[in-house]
Amino acid sequence: MSSEQMKRLMFATLGSFAITIIGLFVAYGLSANVLMNFRPFRETVRGLQNIVGTLPLVLFAALLLFSLCLIFFYSRETNAAKAGYRGSLAAFGTGSWLFRTIRWKLVFGFLISLVISFILFMLLYFAVVLLAEIAPLGELIRGIIETVGRLPLIIATCFFLFLVVFFLISNQTIHYLREITFGLQQIANGNLNYEIAVKSSDELGEVAYNINQMGHKLNMLIEEERKAEKTKNDLITGVSHDLRTPLTSILGFLELIEQDRYKDEVELRYYIGIAYEKSLSLKKLIDDLFEFTRVNNGMPLEKLELDLNGFIQQLLEEFVPNLEAAGMKGRVFPDAAPLKIKADGDRLVRAFENLVMNAIQYGQEGGYVDVRLRREQGYAVVEVVNYGEAIPEKYLPYLFERFYRGDQSRSQQTGGTGLGLSIAKSIVELHDGTIAVKSRRGETIFETRFPLY
């Protein structure tokens, strides 16, 4: 309990005690000087004194006043107060820090039931005294009392009133238990989106919250399992299609050679050359597929401190032969300050190799592959830019999906496998980074972001 809560508890307790003392004096003065002159009230008070005694009656009146004062002080921080006095007593303590356990709510319900039962009994006793003034009813009441006995009748009446009041007060808790049970049945029947309303801050509220969390997590696990199954099926379909195409070409040319269906050695070498190129394409696809599988199965990373400025400059130097063969040049625009991140250099090389190769394949008419580096809001930003034909906007959301090739004719010419960008995306995300693509007329930018170290 915090110091603020302790202060509120002490204030409420002292205030309730003071008001109780004052209330008892006021009630005594009012009853002695005014109400005792009213015969039914005088008979009711004397009857109660004879039944329970003067001291227990005073103590119970004090307990009643004290309880009502506490309810008044604490009702400001409960849902019952927010709902106004129309709210049921069972709602008291729903949002209060004092009644955040079922144990205390049951104790409170038991005590308040006793208080209300006694009040109802006094009112009933007063009503009986009033009705006894009427001749026929008076004879009937006295006859019932003489037949049953005063004490058994009082005990039975109080017990009945207590049960009725306690049932009404605890009805909300029982109803909430039924709601939780119904929610569990819905989840057990497969409706994992069903959510139980969290209506209290006690153990029942915690149970409802945890059941909701369980349902959400089960739903997520099932969705992930479905996605994994779909991914596996799509992967098998894509691999089968992409492996079959070059393999069919290889088998076709080898069949021509096997059956001696070539004119001369020049044509033989031509067929062998095509088969060899298709074999290289097949090997590249298998290598990419193996890399994609490793990356997506959570391969271990050895992260070390890495300066992206020097890393990118060294990487682009290794692509000079590829750039020259394509009639292109590579340019690096480093940041003025070191851009240090935590990364596995071997894996990161693979990601940027794929991005640079993609820029060479699809940006030859632009003549340059530029890599720009900068610092931005705690991130190291690396942009790989080519100046070839713009990618249609409808293809951009799908570029990082495996085996996706928006322009099939370009992919066939360049020999793309449809896995390079997907592998790059997976490696970047393994380093807690993000990757995105922007394309407009004359410029396509692949932007990666990594948290600075």
C-alpha positions as CSV (number, residue, x, y, z in Angstrom):
1,M,0.0,0.0,0.0
2,S,1.4,3.4,-1.0
3,S,1.8,6.4,1.4
4,E,-1.1,8.2,-0.5
5,Q,-3.4,5.2,0.1
6,M,-2.4,5.1,3.8
7,K,-3.2,8.7,4.2
8,R,-6.6,8.2,2.5
9,L,-7.3,5.2,4.8
10,M,-6.4,7.1,7.9
11,F,-8.5,10.1,6.9
12,A,-11.5,7.9,6.1
13,T,-11.2,6.0,9.3
14,L,-10.8,9.0,11.6
15,G,-13.5,10.9,9.8
16,S,-15.9,7.9,10.1
17,F,-15.1,7.6,13.8
18,A,-15.7,11.2,14.5
19,I,-19.0,11.3,12.5
20,T,-20.1,8.1,14.3
21,I,-19.6,9.7,17.8
22,I,-21.5,12.8,16.7
23,G,-24.2,10.8,15.0
24,L,-24.8,8.7,18.2
25,F,-25.2,11.8,20.3
26,V,-27.6,13.4,17.8
27,A,-29.6,10.2,17.5
28,Y,-29.8,9.8,21.3
29,G,-30.9,13.4,21.7
30,L,-33.4,13.2,18.9
31,S,-34.9,9.9,20.1
32,A,-35.0,10.9,23.8
33,N,-36.7,14.3,23.2
34,V,-38.9,13.7,20.1
35,L,-39.2,10.1,18.8
36,M,-39.7,8.5,22.2
37,N,-43.0,10.5,22.5
38,F,-44.2,8.4,19.5
39,R,-45.7,5.3,21.0
40,P,-44.9,2.7,18.2
41,F,-41.3,4.0,18.1
42,R,-41.0,3.8,21.9
43,E,-42.3,0.3,21.9
44,T,-39.9,-0.7,19.1
45,V,-36.9,0.6,20.9
46,R,-37.9,-1.0,24.2
47,G,-38.6,-4.3,22.4
48,L,-35.2,-4.3,20.8
49,Q,-33.6,-3.5,24.1
50,N,-35.3,-6.5,25.7
51,I,-34.2,-8.7,22.8
52,V,-30.5,-7.8,22.3
53,G,-29.8,-5.5,25.3
54,T,-29.0,-1.8,25.4
55,L,-25.2,-2.1,25.0
56,P,-25.3,-4.4,22.0
57,L,-28.0,-2.1,20.4
58,V,-25.7,0.9,20.9
59,L,-22.7,-0.9,19.6
60,F,-24.5,-2.1,16.6
61,A,-25.9,1.4,15.9
62,A,-22.3,2.7,16.1
63,L,-21.1,-0.1,13.7
64,L,-23.9,0.8,11.3
65,L,-23.0,4.5,11.3
66,F,-19.2,3.8,11.0
67,S,-19.9,1.4,8.0
68,L,-22.1,3.9,6.3
69,C,-19.4,6.6,6.7
70,L,-16.7,4.4,5.3
71,I,-18.9,3.6,2.3
72,F,-19.5,7.3,1.7
73,F,-15.7,8.1,1.8
74,Y,-14.6,5.2,-0.4
75,S,-17.5,5.4,-2.9
76,R,-15.8,8.3,-4.7
77,E,-13.2,5.9,-6.1
78,T,-15.6,3.1,-7.0
79,N,-17.7,2.3,-10.1
80,A,-20.7,2.4,-7.9
81,A,-20.2,6.1,-7.2
82,K,-19.7,6.8,-10.9
83,A,-23.0,5.1,-11.6
84,G,-24.7,7.2,-8.9
85,Y,-26.7,5.9,-6.0
86,R,-28.8,3.9,-8.4
87,G,-25.8,1.5,-8.6
88,S,-26.1,-1.7,-6.6
89,L,-24.2,-2.3,-3.4
90,A,-22.6,-5.3,-5.0
91,A,-20.8,-2.9,-7.3
92,F,-19.0,-1.2,-4.4
93,G,-15.3,-1.8,-4.4
94,T,-15.1,-2.9,-8.1
95,G,-12.5,-0.2,-8.8
96,S,-11.4,0.5,-5.2
97,W,-7.9,-0.4,-4.1
98,L,-9.3,-1.6,-0.8
99,F,-11.3,-4.4,-2.3
100,R,-9.1,-5.9,-5.0
101,T,-9.4,-9.4,-3.7
102,I,-12.5,-11.7,-3.6
103,R,-11.7,-12.5,0.1
104,W,-12.2,-8.8,1.2
105,K,-15.3,-8.5,-1.0
106,L,-16.8,-11.5,0.6
107,V,-16.0,-10.1,4.1
108,F,-17.5,-6.8,3.1
109,G,-20.5,-8.5,1.6
110,F,-21.0,-10.5,4.8
111,L,-20.7,-7.4,7.1
112,I,-23.0,-5.2,4.9
113,S,-25.5,-8.1,4.8
114,L,-25.6,-8.2,8.6
115,V,-26.0,-4.4,8.8
116,I,-28.8,-4.3,6.2
117,S,-30.5,-7.3,7.7
118,F,-30.6,-5.6,11.1
119,I,-32.0,-2.4,9.5
120,L,-34.7,-4.4,7.7
121,F,-35.4,-6.3,10.9
122,M,-35.8,-3.0,12.9
123,L,-38.1,-1.6,10.1
124,L,-40.1,-4.9,10.1
125,Y,-40.3,-4.8,13.9
126,F,-41.5,-1.2,13.8
127,A,-44.1,-2.2,11.2
128,V,-45.3,-5.0,13.4
129,V,-45.7,-2.6,16.3
130,L,-47.7,-0.3,14.1
131,L,-49.9,-3.1,12.8
132,A,-50.5,-4.4,16.4
133,E,-52.4,-1.2,17.1
134,I,-55.1,-2.5,14.7
135,A,-57.4,-4.8,16.6
136,P,-57.8,-7.8,14.2
137,L,-54.1,-7.7,13.1
138,G,-52.9,-7.3,16.6
139,E,-54.7,-10.4,17.7
140,L,-53.2,-12.3,14.8
141,I,-49.7,-11.1,15.4
142,R,-49.9,-12.0,19.1
143,G,-51.2,-15.4,18.3
144,I,-48.3,-16.1,15.9
145,I,-45.8,-15.0,18.5
146,E,-47.4,-17.1,21.2
147,T,-47.5,-20.2,18.9
148,V,-43.9,-20.0,17.5
149,G,-42.2,-18.2,20.3
150,R,-40.5,-14.8,20.2
151,L,-36.9,-15.9,20.0
152,P,-37.3,-18.6,17.2
153,L,-39.4,-16.1,15.2
154,I,-36.7,-13.4,15.5
155,I,-33.9,-15.8,14.6
156,A,-35.8,-17.2,11.6
157,T,-36.7,-13.7,10.4
158,C,-33.1,-12.4,10.7
159,F,-31.7,-15.5,9.1
160,F,-34.1,-15.2,6.1
161,L,-33.3,-11.5,5.7
162,F,-29.6,-12.1,5.9
163,L,-29.8,-14.8,3.1
164,V,-31.9,-12.5,0.9
165,V,-29.5,-9.6,1.3
166,F,-26.3,-11.7,0.9
167,F,-27.8,-13.3,-2.2
168,L,-28.5,-9.9,-3.8
169,I,-25.1,-8.5,-2.9
170,S,-23.2,-11.6,-4.2
171,N,-25.4,-12.0,-7.3
172,Q,-23.0,-9.8,-9.4
173,T,-20.0,-12.0,-8.6
174,I,-22.0,-15.2,-9.4
175,H,-23.2,-13.6,-12.7
176,Y,-19.6,-12.7,-13.6
177,L,-18.5,-16.3,-12.9
178,R,-21.1,-17.5,-15.3
179,E,-19.8,-15.0,-17.9
180,I,-16.3,-16.4,-17.5
181,T,-17.6,-19.9,-17.7
182,F,-19.5,-19.1,-20.9
183,G,-16.4,-17.4,-22.4
184,L,-14.3,-20.5,-21.6
185,Q,-16.9,-22.7,-23.4
186,Q,-16.8,-20.4,-26.4
187,I,-12.9,-20.6,-26.6
188,A,-13.1,-24.4,-26.1
189,N,-15.5,-24.6,-29.0
190,G,-13.0,-22.9,-31.3
191,N,-14.2,-19.3,-31.1
192,L,-10.7,-17.9,-30.2
193,N,-11.8,-14.3,-31.0
194,Y,-14.3,-14.3,-28.1
195,E,-13.3,-11.8,-25.4
196,I,-14.5,-11.8,-21.8
197,A,-15.2,-8.4,-20.4
198,V,-12.8,-7.5,-17.6
199,K,-15.2,-6.0,-15.0
200,S,-13.2,-6.0,-11.8
201,S,-9.6,-5.7,-10.5
202,D,-9.8,-8.8,-8.2
203,E,-8.9,-12.4,-8.9
204,L,-11.9,-12.9,-11.2
205,G,-10.8,-9.9,-13.3
206,E,-7.3,-11.4,-13.5
207,V,-8.7,-14.7,-14.6
208,A,-10.8,-13.0,-17.3
209,Y,-7.8,-11.1,-18.5
210,N,-5.5,-14.1,-18.6
211,I,-8.2,-16.2,-20.5
212,N,-8.4,-13.4,-23.1
213,Q,-4.6,-13.4,-23.4
214,M,-4.6,-17.1,-23.8
215,G,-7.2,-16.9,-26.5
216,H,-5.3,-14.2,-28.4
217,K,-2.0,-16.2,-28.2
218,L,-3.7,-19.4,-29.3
219,N,-5.2,-17.6,-32.2
220,M,-1.9,-16.1,-33.2
221,L,-0.2,-19.5,-32.9
222,I,-2.8,-21.1,-35.1
223,E,-2.6,-18.3,-37.7
224,E,1.2,-18.6,-37.7
225,E,0.9,-22.3,-38.2
226,R,-1.4,-21.8,-41.1
227,K,0.9,-19.2,-42.6
228,A,3.9,-21.6,-42.1
229,E,1.9,-24.4,-43.8
230,K,1.0,-22.1,-46.7
231,T,4.6,-20.8,-46.9
232,K,5.9,-24.4,-47.1
233,N,3.4,-25.3,-49.9
234,D,4.1,-22.1,-51.8
235,L,7.9,-22.7,-51.4
236,I,7.5,-26.2,-52.8
237,T,5.4,-25.0,-55.7
238,G,7.9,-22.2,-56.5
239,V,10.9,-24.4,-56.2
240,S,9.4,-27.1,-58.4
241,H,8.5,-24.5,-61.1
242,D,11.9,-22.7,-61.0
243,L,13.9,-25.9,-60.9
244,R,12.0,-27.5,-63.7
245,T,12.5,-24.7,-66.2
246,P,16.4,-24.8,-66.5
247,L,16.4,-28.6,-65.9
248,T,14.1,-29.1,-68.9
249,S,16.4,-27.0,-71.1
250,I,19.5,-29.0,-69.9
251,L,17.8,-32.3,-70.5
252,G,16.6,-31.1,-74.0
253,F,20.1,-30.1,-75.2
254,L,21.7,-33.2,-73.7
255,E,19.2,-35.3,-75.5
256,L,20.1,-33.6,-78.8
257,I,23.8,-34.4,-78.1
258,E,23.0,-38.0,-76.9
259,Q,21.2,-38.7,-80.2
260,D,23.8,-37.0,-82.3
261,R,21.3,-34.6,-83.7
262,Y,23.9,-31.8,-84.4
263,K,25.5,-30.8,-87.7
264,D,29.0,-30.3,-86.6
265,E,31.3,-29.6,-83.7
266,V,30.4,-25.9,-83.7
267,E,26.7,-26.7,-83.1
268,L,27.7,-29.3,-80.5
269,R,29.7,-26.7,-78.6
270,Y,26.8,-24.3,-78.9
271,Y,24.4,-26.9,-77.3
272,I,27.0,-27.7,-74.6
273,G,27.4,-23.9,-73.9
274,I,23.7,-23.4,-73.4
275,A,23.4,-26.5,-71.2
276,Y,26.4,-25.2,-69.1
277,E,24.7,-21.8,-68.7
278,K,21.4,-23.4,-67.6
279,S,23.4,-25.5,-65.2
280,L,24.9,-22.4,-63.7
281,S,21.5,-20.8,-63.4
282,L,20.3,-24.0,-61.7
283,K,23.2,-23.9,-59.3
284,K,22.6,-20.3,-58.4
285,L,18.9,-21.0,-57.8
286,I,19.8,-23.9,-55.5
287,D,22.4,-21.8,-53.6
288,D,19.9,-19.0,-53.2
289,L,17.3,-21.4,-52.0
290,F,19.7,-22.9,-49.5
291,E,20.6,-19.4,-48.2
292,F,16.9,-18.4,-48.0
293,T,16.1,-21.5,-45.9
294,R,19.1,-20.9,-43.6
295,V,18.1,-17.3,-43.0
296,N,14.5,-18.0,-42.4
297,N,15.2,-20.9,-40.0
298,G,17.0,-18.5,-37.7
299,M,20.7,-19.0,-38.4
300,P,23.0,-17.8,-35.5
301,L,24.6,-14.4,-35.9
302,E,28.0,-13.3,-34.6
303,K,27.4,-9.6,-34.1
304,L,30.4,-7.4,-33.8
305,E,31.0,-3.6,-34.0
306,L,31.0,-2.6,-37.7
307,D,31.5,0.8,-39.4
308,L,29.2,0.9,-42.4
309,N,31.2,3.6,-44.2
310,G,34.3,1.4,-44.6
311,F,32.2,-1.7,-45.0
312,I,30.2,-0.4,-48.0
313,Q,33.3,1.1,-49.7
314,Q,35.2,-2.2,-49.5
315,L,32.1,-4.1,-50.7
316,L,31.6,-1.9,-53.8
317,E,35.3,-2.2,-54.7
318,E,34.7,-6.0,-55.0
319,F,32.0,-5.3,-57.6
320,V,34.3,-3.4,-60.0
321,P,34.6,-6.3,-62.5
322,N,30.8,-6.8,-62.5
323,L,30.2,-3.0,-62.9
324,E,32.7,-2.8,-65.7
325,A,31.2,-5.8,-67.5
326,A,27.9,-4.0,-67.4
327,G,29.4,-0.7,-68.5
328,M,28.7,0.9,-65.2
329,K,30.5,2.7,-62.3
330,G,29.9,2.5,-58.6
331,R,30.0,5.5,-56.3
332,V,29.9,5.7,-52.5
333,F,28.7,8.8,-50.6
334,P,29.7,8.1,-47.0
335,D,28.5,10.0,-43.9
336,A,30.9,12.5,-42.4
337,A,30.9,10.6,-39.0
338,P,31.4,6.9,-38.5
339,L,28.2,4.9,-38.7
340,K,28.8,2.0,-36.2
341,I,26.3,-0.8,-35.8
342,K,26.3,-4.3,-34.3
343,A,26.2,-6.8,-37.1
344,D,27.4,-10.1,-38.5
345,G,29.6,-8.9,-41.4
346,D,29.5,-12.1,-43.4
347,R,25.7,-12.1,-43.4
348,L,25.4,-8.4,-44.1
349,V,27.7,-8.8,-47.1
350,R,25.2,-11.3,-48.6
351,A,22.3,-8.8,-48.1
352,F,24.1,-5.9,-49.8
353,E,25.6,-8.1,-52.5
354,N,22.0,-8.9,-53.5
355,L,21.0,-5.3,-53.5
356,V,24.0,-4.2,-55.6
357,M,23.6,-7.1,-58.0
358,N,19.9,-6.1,-58.4
359,A,21.0,-2.5,-59.1
360,I,23.5,-3.7,-61.8
361,Q,20.9,-6.1,-63.4
362,Y,18.1,-3.5,-63.7
363,G,20.0,-0.2,-63.9
364,Q,22.5,-0.7,-66.7
365,E,21.0,2.2,-68.8
366,G,21.7,4.6,-66.0
367,G,25.4,4.0,-65.9
368,Y,25.9,4.2,-62.2
369,V,25.2,2.4,-58.9
370,D,25.3,4.8,-56.0
371,V,25.4,4.0,-52.3
372,R,24.5,6.8,-50.0
373,L,25.0,6.6,-46.2
374,R,23.7,9.0,-43.5
375,R,22.7,9.2,-39.9
376,E,19.0,9.8,-39.1
377,Q,17.3,9.8,-35.7
378,G,19.5,7.1,-34.1
379,Y,19.6,5.0,-37.2
380,A,22.2,4.3,-39.9
381,V,20.6,4.7,-43.3
382,V,22.0,3.0,-46.4
383,E,20.5,3.7,-49.8
384,V,21.4,1.6,-52.9
385,V,20.4,3.6,-55.9
386,N,20.2,2.7,-59.6
387,Y,19.0,4.9,-62.5
388,G,17.4,2.4,-64.7
389,E,13.8,2.0,-65.7
390,A,11.3,2.7,-62.9
391,I,9.5,-0.2,-61.2
392,P,5.7,0.1,-61.6
393,E,4.0,1.1,-58.4
394,K,1.8,-2.0,-58.4
395,Y,4.9,-4.2,-58.1
396,L,6.6,-2.4,-55.2
397,P,4.6,-4.1,-52.3
398,Y,5.6,-7.6,-53.5
399,L,9.3,-7.1,-54.4
400,F,10.6,-8.7,-51.2
401,E,8.4,-11.8,-51.5
402,R,10.2,-15.0,-52.5
403,F,10.1,-16.0,-56.2
404,Y,8.3,-12.8,-57.0
405,R,9.3,-11.3,-60.3
406,G,7.0,-8.4,-61.4
407,D,8.5,-8.3,-65.0
408,Q,9.0,-11.9,-66.1
409,S,10.8,-10.9,-69.3
410,R,13.4,-8.8,-67.5
411,S,14.0,-11.5,-65.0
412,Q,14.6,-14.1,-67.7
413,Q,17.1,-11.8,-69.4
414,T,19.0,-11.1,-66.2
415,G,18.7,-14.5,-64.8
416,G,17.0,-13.5,-61.5
417,T,15.9,-16.3,-59.2
418,G,13.3,-14.2,-57.3
419,L,15.0,-15.0,-54.0
420,G,17.7,-12.3,-53.8
421,L,15.6,-9.5,-52.4
422,S,13.8,-11.8,-50.0
423,I,17.1,-13.0,-48.6
424,A,18.3,-9.4,-48.2
425,K,15.1,-8.5,-46.3
426,S,15.4,-11.5,-44.0
427,I,19.1,-10.7,-43.2
428,V,18.3,-7.0,-42.6
429,E,15.5,-7.9,-40.2
430,L,17.7,-10.4,-38.3
431,H,19.9,-7.3,-37.5
432,D,16.8,-5.4,-36.1
433,G,16.7,-3.3,-39.3
434,T,14.2,-2.4,-41.9
435,I,14.2,-2.3,-45.7
436,A,12.0,-0.4,-48.1
437,V,11.9,0.5,-51.8
438,K,11.0,3.7,-53.6
439,S,10.9,4.0,-57.4
440,R,10.2,7.0,-59.7
441,R,11.2,7.9,-63.2
442,G,14.9,7.5,-63.6
443,E,15.7,6.4,-60.0
444,T,15.0,3.3,-57.8
445,I,16.2,3.4,-54.2
446,F,16.5,0.4,-51.8
447,E,16.7,1.9,-48.3
448,T,17.9,0.0,-45.3
449,R,18.0,1.2,-41.7
450,F,20.0,-0.2,-38.8
451,P,20.0,1.0,-35.1
452,L,23.3,2.8,-34.3
453,Y,25.6,1.1,-31.8
